[in-house]
């Protein structure tokens, strides 16, 4: 008797689910950005979330290159 589940079937179904999810994400989020990729972002209009997500990756290189603590900043206003 084989009591172990077939791991190749589990990997195949997991990869299929990932591929379906990725295709839907590209269709849902990617296609609207194709018109003007450099001036578009995904987010709720009027929300500060998109600008925050654009700022976070640029803060770390700036802070490290200017010998600042990247975990503590005085340049972000938070409500």
Secondary structure, 3 states (H helix, E strand, C coil): CCCCCCHHHHHHHHHHHHHHHHHHHHHHHHHHHCCCHHHCCCCCCCCCHHHHHHHHHHHHHHHHHCCCCCCCCCCCCCC
